Amino acid sequence: MEDATESTRVSKERKKIAEEIESLFKKLYAGESAYSIGQFHKEEFFLRTEFALVVLTKDNEIRISFSDRTKPSFAALISLLLEEIKGTNLIVCEDYTTDEYGSMICDETNGSSTGVIVWDQKERYFTMLRDKVEHVVVRKTKRS
């Protein structure tokens, strides 16, 4: 997931939720290169695949945004499975656009994508990912 200094600030409960999210995507992407390991950054968990971006917020909200290339049936399946994770609320956010190679578009104005971000610009990358899950479409809150 992340280096020791970052993960030590994250509670066991949140690490467990992150592991459940990763486990779900491992099952969906068994043996395929589309699956990617999640990472904690500033106490939030990020997992990005070619079909979806998942952010576990500090408040245990699972915010998900789907690629404009994701089939609605696949998006629904992922949402239903994520909704079952205990101790979380699911928030489905507006879809994000991708370029012709499937990379997430960072800047809609000039068309730059994640493919051009230099990986030493970690803060810029995670800020861009976080911005992609701000426009809420559906909020599924569980009763306590």
C-alpha positions in Angstrom: 0.0 0.0 0.0 2.3 2.9 1.2 5.5 3.4 3.1 5.6 2.9 6.8 5.4 6.6 7.8 2.2 7.2 5.9 0.5 3.9 6.9 1.3 4.4 10.6 -1.2 7.3 10.7 -3.9 5.2 9.3 -6.1 3.2 11.7 -6.4 -0.6 11.5 -10.1 -0.2 10.5 -9.2 2.0 7.6 -6.4 -0.3 6.5 -8.9 -3.2 6.6 -11.4 -1.3 4.5 -8.6 -0.5 2.0 -7.7 -4.2 1.9 -11.3 -5.1 1.2 -11.4 -2.6 -1.7 -8.2 -4.0 -3.1 -9.5 -7.5 -2.7 -12.6 -6.7 -4.7 -10.6 -5.4 -7.6 -8.2 -8.3 -7.5 -11.2 -10.6 -7.9 -12.6 -8.6 -10.8 -9.3 -8.3 -12.6 -7.9 -11.8 -11.9 -4.7 -12.1 -13.9 -5.3 -8.9 -15.9 -2.9 -5.9 -16.1 -5.8 -3.5 -15.5 -5.7 -4.0 -11.8 -3.5 -1.6 -9.7 -2.6 -1.6 -6.1 -4.0 1.2 -3.9 -2.0 3.7 -2.0 -2.6 5.9 1.0 -1.8 9.6 0.6 -2.5 12.1 3.3 -4.7 9.6 5.2 -6.9 8.9 2.2 -6.7 5.7 0.2 -6.6 5.9 -3.7 -7.0 3.0 -6.1 -7.1 3.6 -9.8 -7.8 1.1 -12.5 -8.5 1.7 -16.2 -12.2 1.6 -15.4 -12.6 3.4 -12.1 -11.0 5.7 -9.5 -11.8 4.8 -5.9 -11.0 7.2 -3.0 -11.6 6.2 0.6 -11.9 9.5 2.5 -10.9 10.2 6.1 -14.6 9.9 6.9 -14.8 6.3 5.5 -16.7 7.4 2.5 -16.0 5.3 -0.6 -16.0 7.8 -3.5 -16.0 6.2 -6.9 -15.8 7.8 -10.3 -15.9 5.7 -13.5 -14.1 6.1 -16.7 -16.3 7.3 -19.6 -15.2 3.9 -21.2 -16.7 1.8 -18.4 -19.8 -0.1 -19.4 -22.8 0.8 -17.2 -23.4 -2.8 -16.1 -19.8 -3.1 -14.9 -20.1 0.2 -13.1 -23.3 -1.1 -11.4 -21.6 -4.3 -10.4 -18.6 -2.6 -8.8 -20.9 -0.1 -7.0 -23.0 -2.9 -5.6 -20.0 -4.8 -4.3 -18.4 -1.7 -2.8 -21.6 -0.8 -1.1 -21.4 -4.1 0.9 -18.2 -3.0 2.7 -19.1 -2.5 6.3 -18.4 0.8 8.0 -18.5 2.8 4.8 -20.9 4.9 2.8 -20.8 4.8 -1.0 -20.7 7.9 -3.1 -20.8 7.6 -6.8 -19.3 10.6 -8.5 -19.5 12.0 -12.0 -17.6 10.0 -14.7 -14.2 11.2 -15.7 -13.1 11.5 -19.3 -10.1 9.6 -20.9 -7.9 10.2 -23.8 -7.6 7.9 -26.8 -5.2 5.7 -24.9 -7.4 5.4 -21.8 -5.4 7.7 -19.6 -7.4 10.0 -17.3 -7.7 13.6 -18.6 -6.2 16.0 -16.0 -7.1 19.2 -17.6 -10.2 19.3 -19.8 -9.2 22.7 -21.3 -5.8 21.6 -22.8 -6.5 17.9 -22.9 -3.4 16.8 -20.9 -3.7 13.4 -19.3 -2.2 11.3 -16.5 0.1 9.9 -19.2 2.1 13.2 -19.1 2.5 13.6 -15.3 6.0 13.0 -14.2 5.7 10.6 -11.3 7.8 12.9 -9.0 4.9 15.2 -9.0 3.1 13.1 -6.4 1.2 15.9 -4.8 -0.2 17.2 -8.1 -1.2 13.7 -9.1 -3.2 12.9 -5.9 -4.8 16.4 -5.9 -6.0 15.8 -9.4 -7.4 12.3 -8.4 -9.1 13.8 -5.4 -10.7 16.5 -7.6 -12.2 13.8 -9.8 -14.4 12.6 -7.0 -15.9 15.9 -6.0 -19.0 16.0 -8.2 -21.5 13.6 -6.5 -24.2 11.9 -8.6 -25.5 9.4 -6.0 -25.0 9.2 -2.3 -25.8 5.8 -0.6 -25.7 6.3 3.2 -26.2 3.3 5.5 -28.3 3.5 8.5 -26.5 3.2 11.8 
